Amino acid sequence: MSRAPRLEPSLQEWAALGLLCERPRHGWAVARELAPDGEIGRVYSCTRPLVYRALAQLRDASLVEARGQAASDAGPARTTLGPTRRGRAAFRRWGSEPVEHVRDLRSELMLKLLFGERAGSDTSPLLRAQAALLSRTELTLEQQVRAAAAEFERTLVLWRLSVVRAALSFVEALLDRRTVEPVVYRPIGLVASAHTDLDGMPLQPIADTSGESRIEVFEAHRGCLDDLEGFSHVWVLAHLHETTGWDPTVPTFLDDTTHGTFATRSPRRPNPVGLSLARIVEVEELAVVVRGIDLLTGTPVLDLKPYVPLFDLPEEDVRFGWFEGRAERVFRRRSDDRFAPRTRPRPRSTRTTPRTARPSG
C-alpha cells in the first residue's frame, strides 16, 4: 500500500524547525522556547507533547536529524537535533512566502517576522509580498461585495473586507516604518442625491443640473452644523467607495490623453477622497440641503468645511495646466464606464475605509 503524500508542515513544526535552524537543541529546550512565557511562545505557543510530536514528524520528513546526546540531571540523556540541508532550505522558503489566509497573520506572519529579526534578515521582501497578496484579496472582496445577492452574504464579505483592509494597513505601516497608528476615518454622514449610477453623472458640481441634494449627518454629530447657514457654499470631503484600484497615470473625461493621477481629479487614486464645492440651500438640524453635487447617493461623507473666498480663492498668478481650453467641456460631457472596476490588482496603497465613485475632470 502506497503512503499518502505528506502535507505541508504544521505551524508548530515550522516553529520547532526555525529554532533548530538557529542552533541544534534537544526537545526540552525547544519546548521551553515554545512555552507561553518563551520568546517564541509569546507569538505562537504549544504544549510540550505537541512539540515532541512536531520534532518526530520533522525527523520522519528528513527535515531534522540527530546531532548527538546531551546529559541530563533529570533522567536519560537527551538527543540533540539539528536541521538537515533540506530542512534549512525548506525553512528559508517558508520564511520568505506571504501568509495565504488573513486569519493566520497573527500567528504565522508574526512568527516569520520574529525569526527574521532574530536572524538579522531583511523582512521587507516578505512584507512587500504580503501587501501584494492582501491587495489582490481586497480587490476580489470588493468585487464580491458588489455581486452579493443576499443581505447576509454581503455582510459576511464586508466583514472579511474590513479585516483585510486593516491587515493591509498594518503591513504597509511596517513597510513604511511608521511610528503612529494607521490612518482611519469614519464617515460623518451620507449623500442623498439623484445620482444612482456612475454612467451619466456630471463631471464636477458646477455641471450638476439634477436639482437639490442632501448631506445627511449622523446623530452622533448633532450640533456640528450650527452656524453653517451663514455661508453660501460648503466644501464636501467624501470617500469614493465605488472606486477600485489606482494607476500612476489615468485617462480623463475632459481630454483625449492620460495624465499623472495627481494632476487630475480622477476618482482612481491611492486614497480615493472626493472634494466637491456645493451651494448651500438650507441647513437643517442633521442635514445640509445643497445644489450642485457630483457624488453618488450613498457616498460616505468624511467632513464639511465652509467656503471662505479669502482663504480658498487665490488672488493672482492662477494657472490650471492641461485643463486650459478643456475645462469648459465639463458642461457638455458626462461620465461613462472608463473608471468601472477592473480585474487586475492595483499597486500598493494605504487606506482603511470603503470607497464612492466620482467622475474625473
C-alpha positions as CSV (number, residue, x, y, z in Angstrom):
1,M,0.0,0.0,0.0
2,S,1.5,3.4,-1.0
3,R,1.8,6.1,1.6
4,A,-0.3,9.2,1.2
5,P,1.9,12.3,0.4
6,R,2.9,14.2,3.5
7,L,1.1,17.5,4.0
8,E,2.9,20.8,4.4
9,P,4.4,21.1,7.9
10,S,2.2,22.5,10.6
11,L,2.9,25.8,12.2
12,Q,4.3,24.1,15.3
13,E,6.7,22.1,13.1
14,W,7.8,25.3,11.4
15,A,8.4,26.9,14.8
16,A,10.4,24.0,16.0
17,L,12.4,23.8,12.8
18,G,13.1,27.5,13.0
19,L,14.6,27.1,16.4
20,L,16.8,24.2,15.3
21,C,18.0,26.3,12.3
22,E,19.3,28.8,14.8
23,R,21.3,26.2,16.6
24,P,21.0,22.5,17.5
25,R,18.9,21.8,20.5
26,H,17.2,19.0,22.4
27,G,13.4,18.6,22.6
28,W,13.1,20.0,26.1
29,A,14.9,23.3,25.0
30,V,12.6,23.6,22.0
31,A,9.5,23.1,24.2
32,R,10.8,25.7,26.7
33,E,11.1,28.3,23.8
34,L,7.6,27.5,22.7
35,A,6.0,27.8,26.1
36,P,3.7,30.8,26.6
37,D,6.4,32.6,28.5
38,G,9.1,31.9,26.0
39,E,10.3,34.4,23.4
40,I,8.8,32.4,20.5
41,G,5.8,31.3,22.7
42,R,4.6,34.9,23.1
43,V,3.9,34.8,19.4
44,Y,3.0,31.2,19.0
45,S,2.9,28.6,21.8
46,C,2.1,24.9,22.0
47,T,2.3,22.2,24.7
48,R,5.3,20.0,25.3
49,P,3.6,16.9,23.9
50,L,2.8,18.7,20.7
51,V,6.4,19.9,20.4
52,Y,7.8,16.4,20.7
53,R,5.3,15.2,18.2
54,A,6.4,18.0,15.8
55,L,10.0,17.0,16.2
56,A,9.2,13.4,15.4
57,Q,7.3,14.5,12.3
58,L,10.2,16.6,11.2
59,R,12.6,13.7,11.6
60,D,10.2,11.4,9.6
61,A,10.2,14.1,6.8
62,S,14.1,14.2,6.9
63,L,14.0,17.9,7.8
64,V,15.9,17.4,11.0
65,E,18.4,14.8,12.2
66,A,20.1,13.7,15.4
67,R,23.3,15.5,16.2
68,G,24.3,13.8,19.4
69,Q,23.4,13.2,23.0
70,A,23.3,15.7,25.9
71,A,23.5,14.6,29.5
72,S,20.5,15.3,31.7
73,D,20.3,15.6,35.5
74,A,16.6,14.8,35.4
75,G,16.8,11.5,33.5
76,P,18.3,9.8,30.5
77,A,20.4,11.6,28.0
78,R,18.6,13.9,25.6
79,T,19.0,13.7,21.9
80,T,20.2,16.9,20.3
81,L,18.6,17.7,16.9
82,G,19.6,20.0,14.1
83,P,18.3,20.8,10.6
84,T,19.2,18.8,7.5
85,R,20.3,20.7,4.4
86,R,16.8,20.0,3.1
87,G,15.3,21.4,6.3
88,R,17.2,24.6,6.1
89,A,16.1,25.2,2.5
90,A,12.5,24.4,3.4
91,F,12.6,26.9,6.3
92,R,14.1,29.6,4.2
93,R,11.4,29.1,1.6
94,W,8.7,29.2,4.2
95,G,10.1,32.3,5.8
96,S,10.0,34.2,2.5
97,E,6.5,33.4,1.5
98,P,3.5,35.5,2.4
99,V,0.7,34.1,4.6
100,E,-2.2,32.9,2.4
101,H,-5.1,33.4,4.9
102,V,-5.7,36.6,6.9
103,R,-6.8,34.6,9.9
104,D,-3.2,33.2,10.1
105,L,-1.5,36.6,10.1
106,R,-1.5,37.0,13.9
107,S,0.5,33.8,14.4
108,E,2.2,32.8,11.2
109,L,3.3,36.2,9.8
110,M,4.4,37.3,13.3
111,L,6.4,34.1,13.6
112,K,8.1,34.7,10.3
113,L,8.9,38.3,11.2
114,L,10.3,37.3,14.6
115,F,12.6,34.6,13.2
116,G,13.7,37.1,10.5
117,E,14.6,39.6,13.2
118,R,16.4,37.1,15.3
119,A,18.5,36.1,12.2
120,G,19.2,39.7,11.3
121,S,17.4,39.3,8.0
122,D,15.7,42.0,5.9
123,T,12.0,41.3,6.2
124,S,11.0,43.9,3.6
125,P,10.6,41.4,0.7
126,L,8.3,39.3,2.8
127,L,6.2,42.4,3.8
128,R,6.0,43.6,0.2
129,A,4.8,40.1,-0.9
130,Q,2.3,40.1,1.9
131,A,1.0,43.5,0.9
132,A,0.6,42.5,-2.7
133,L,-1.3,39.3,-1.7
134,L,-3.6,41.3,0.6
135,S,-4.2,43.9,-2.2
136,R,-5.3,41.1,-4.5
137,T,-7.6,39.7,-1.8
138,E,-9.0,43.1,-1.2
139,L,-9.8,43.6,-4.9
140,T,-11.5,40.2,-5.0
141,L,-13.6,41.0,-1.9
142,E,-14.6,44.4,-3.3
143,Q,-16.0,42.7,-6.4
144,Q,-17.8,40.1,-4.2
145,V,-19.5,42.9,-2.2
146,R,-20.9,44.4,-5.4
147,A,-22.0,41.0,-6.7
148,A,-23.5,39.8,-3.4
149,A,-27.2,38.9,-3.8
150,A,-28.3,38.1,-0.3
151,E,-28.0,40.6,2.6
152,F,-26.1,38.3,4.9
153,E,-23.8,37.3,2.2
154,R,-22.9,40.9,1.7
155,T,-22.5,41.4,5.5
156,L,-20.1,38.5,5.6
157,V,-18.0,39.7,2.7
158,L,-17.9,43.2,4.2
159,W,-16.6,41.8,7.5
160,R,-13.8,39.9,5.6
161,L,-13.1,43.1,3.6
162,S,-12.7,45.2,6.7
163,V,-10.3,42.6,8.2
164,V,-8.2,42.5,5.1
165,R,-8.0,46.3,4.9
166,A,-6.9,46.5,8.5
167,A,-4.3,43.9,7.9
168,L,-3.1,45.7,4.7
169,S,-2.8,48.9,6.6
170,F,-0.8,47.2,9.3
171,V,1.6,45.6,6.8
172,E,2.1,48.9,4.9
173,A,2.8,50.6,8.2
174,L,5.6,48.1,8.9
175,L,7.0,48.7,5.4
176,D,6.9,52.4,5.8
177,R,8.4,52.1,9.4
178,R,5.6,54.3,10.8
179,T,5.6,55.1,14.4
180,V,2.0,56.2,14.5
181,E,-1.2,54.2,14.1
182,P,-2.7,53.7,10.7
183,V,-5.0,56.5,9.5
184,V,-8.7,55.5,9.9
185,Y,-11.6,57.8,9.0
186,R,-15.2,57.2,9.8
187,P,-18.0,58.9,7.9
188,I,-19.9,61.7,9.5
189,G,-22.9,61.2,7.2
190,L,-24.1,60.1,3.7
191,V,-25.0,61.9,0.5
192,A,-28.6,61.6,-0.8
193,S,-28.5,62.7,-4.4
194,A,-30.3,62.0,-7.7
195,H,-27.1,60.2,-9.0
196,T,-27.6,56.5,-8.5
197,D,-25.2,55.3,-11.2
198,L,-21.7,56.5,-12.4
199,D,-22.8,56.5,-16.0
200,G,-24.2,59.9,-16.9
201,M,-23.1,61.7,-13.7
202,P,-21.8,65.3,-14.0
203,L,-18.1,65.6,-14.0
204,Q,-18.0,68.4,-11.4
205,P,-20.5,70.1,-9.1
206,I,-20.8,73.1,-11.5
207,A,-22.3,70.9,-14.2
208,D,-25.0,69.3,-12.0
209,T,-28.5,70.1,-13.2
210,S,-30.3,67.5,-11.1
211,G,-31.6,70.0,-8.5
212,E,-31.2,69.7,-4.8
213,S,-29.3,67.0,-2.9
214,R,-28.9,66.3,0.8
215,I,-25.9,65.7,3.0
216,E,-27.4,63.8,5.9
217,V,-25.3,63.9,9.1
218,F,-25.4,61.1,11.6
219,E,-26.9,61.6,15.1
220,A,-23.6,61.4,16.8
221,H,-22.7,64.7,15.1
222,R,-25.7,66.7,16.2
223,G,-24.8,70.3,16.7
224,C,-21.9,70.3,14.3
225,L,-24.0,72.1,11.7
226,D,-24.7,75.1,13.9
227,D,-23.8,78.4,12.2
228,L,-23.2,76.9,8.8
229,E,-26.3,78.6,7.5
230,G,-24.3,81.9,7.3
231,F,-22.2,80.6,4.4
232,S,-23.1,80.4,0.8
233,H,-21.0,77.3,-0.1
234,V,-19.6,74.3,1.6
235,W,-16.6,72.0,0.8
236,V,-17.7,68.3,0.9
237,L,-14.9,65.8,1.5
238,A,-16.1,62.4,0.6
239,H,-14.9,58.8,0.4
240,L,-15.3,57.4,-3.1
241,H,-16.4,54.0,-2.1
242,E,-17.2,52.6,-5.5
243,T,-13.8,53.2,-6.9
244,T,-11.4,50.2,-7.2
245,G,-7.7,50.5,-7.6
246,W,-5.4,53.2,-9.0
247,D,-2.7,53.9,-11.6
248,P,0.1,56.4,-11.8
249,T,-1.5,57.8,-14.9
250,V,-5.2,57.9,-15.8
251,P,-7.5,58.8,-18.7
252,T,-9.7,61.8,-18.2
253,F,-13.1,62.9,-19.4
254,L,-12.0,66.4,-20.4
255,D,-9.0,65.4,-22.5
256,D,-8.1,62.6,-25.0
257,T,-4.9,61.6,-23.4
258,T,-3.7,60.4,-20.0
259,H,-2.2,62.5,-17.2
260,G,-0.5,61.9,-13.9
261,T,-3.0,60.9,-11.3
262,F,-2.2,63.8,-9.0
263,A,-2.6,66.3,-12.0
264,T,-6.2,65.1,-12.4
265,R,-9.5,64.9,-10.5
266,S,-9.8,61.2,-11.3
267,P,-11.6,59.1,-8.6
268,R,-9.0,56.3,-9.2
269,R,-6.2,57.4,-6.8
270,P,-4.3,55.9,-3.9
271,N,-6.7,57.4,-1.4
272,P,-10.0,58.0,-3.2
273,V,-11.0,61.2,-1.5
274,G,-13.5,63.4,-3.3
275,L,-13.6,67.2,-2.9
276,S,-16.8,69.0,-4.0
277,L,-17.9,72.6,-3.6
278,A,-21.6,72.8,-3.2
279,R,-24.0,75.8,-2.8
280,I,-25.9,75.7,0.5
281,V,-29.7,75.9,0.1
282,E,-30.8,75.2,3.6
283,V,-29.2,73.9,6.8
284,E,-31.3,71.6,9.0
285,E,-30.5,70.1,12.3
286,L,-29.0,66.9,10.9
287,A,-28.7,67.7,7.2
288,V,-27.5,70.3,4.7
289,V,-29.6,70.8,1.5
290,V,-27.2,71.7,-1.4
291,R,-27.4,72.4,-5.1
292,G,-24.6,71.2,-7.4
293,I,-23.1,67.8,-6.3
294,D,-21.1,65.2,-8.2
295,L,-21.4,62.4,-5.8
296,L,-23.4,59.2,-5.9
297,T,-26.2,58.7,-3.5
298,G,-24.9,56.7,-0.5
299,T,-21.4,58.3,-0.7
300,P,-19.8,58.4,2.8
301,V,-19.0,62.0,3.8
302,L,-15.8,62.5,5.7
303,D,-16.0,66.2,6.6
304,L,-17.7,69.5,5.8
305,K,-15.9,72.8,5.7
306,P,-17.3,76.3,4.9
307,Y,-16.1,78.0,1.8
308,V,-14.2,81.3,2.5
309,P,-13.1,83.2,-0.6
310,L,-10.3,85.0,1.2
311,F,-8.8,81.6,2.1
312,D,-9.8,79.5,-0.9
313,L,-9.6,81.9,-3.9
314,P,-6.0,82.8,-4.9
315,E,-5.7,86.5,-5.9
316,E,-3.0,86.3,-8.6
317,D,-0.9,84.0,-10.9
318,V,-3.6,81.3,-11.2
319,R,-2.8,78.7,-13.8
320,F,-4.6,75.4,-14.5
321,G,-2.3,73.3,-16.5
322,W,-3.7,70.9,-19.1
323,F,-7.3,72.0,-18.1
324,E,-6.6,75.2,-20.1
325,G,-9.1,75.2,-23.0
326,R,-10.7,72.0,-21.8
327,A,-12.4,72.8,-18.5
328,E,-15.4,74.2,-20.4
329,R,-16.2,70.7,-21.7
330,V,-17.5,69.9,-18.2
331,F,-20.9,71.3,-19.3
332,R,-21.1,69.0,-22.4
333,R,-19.7,65.7,-21.2
334,R,-20.9,63.2,-18.7
335,S,-19.2,60.3,-17.0
336,D,-19.1,56.8,-18.6
337,D,-17.6,53.4,-17.6
338,R,-13.9,54.2,-18.0
339,F,-13.5,54.0,-14.3
340,A,-15.6,50.9,-13.9
341,P,-13.9,48.2,-11.6
342,R,-11.0,46.4,-13.2
343,T,-10.0,42.8,-12.7
344,R,-6.2,43.3,-12.3
345,P,-4.8,44.2,-8.9
346,R,-3.8,47.7,-8.2
347,P,-0.4,48.9,-6.9
348,R,0.2,49.1,-3.2
349,S,-1.8,51.8,-1.4
350,T,-2.8,52.8,2.1
351,R,-6.3,53.2,3.2
352,T,-8.7,51.5,5.6
353,T,-12.2,52.5,4.7
354,P,-14.7,51.6,2.0
355,R,-15.0,53.9,-1.2
356,T,-17.6,56.0,-3.6
357,A,-17.1,56.8,-7.3
358,R,-16.8,60.3,-8.6
359,P,-16.0,61.1,-12.3
360,S,-12.7,62.7,-13.2
361,G,-12.0,66.1,-14.5
